[in-house]
Amino acid sequence: MTKPAKKEFVDLINQIVGETVMNEEKLQQVLVDAKKAFRMDGCNGFFQYIRELIDAPVSDQWMSELMKQVNSPSGIKQVSKKWNMPIHGSFSRNKK
């Protein structure tokens, strides 16, 4: 399975938000906390953690569909186009 490098994901988050709100250390903590929420309560725990993190009232179904889109080969580009959020540069996926 492939996934983006942390630096690339940090850059993407900052680009979407329009200011520097994330760094690699913060992202690492988010990942640790998300994994802990998932281990404790499965997808429901993970989704609740994300809702609290982004302070948005989004449904489990919406997040599940977003995860499926992002995990597809052209997912980031599809999501960017759907939400009219241009992503500059490449957002490659690295093998782990």
Sequence and secondary structure as in RCSB ss.txt:
>XXXX:A:sequence
MTKPAKKEFVDLINQIVGETVMNEEKLQQVLVDAKKAFRMDGCNGFFQYIRELIDAPVSDQWMSELMKQVNSPSG
IKQVSKKWNMPIHGSFSRNKK
>XXXX:A:secstr
 EE  HHHHHHHHHHHHTS    HHHHHHHHHHHHHHHHHHHHHHHHHHHHHHHT    HHHHHHHHHHHHSTTH
HHHHHHHTT    S    EE 
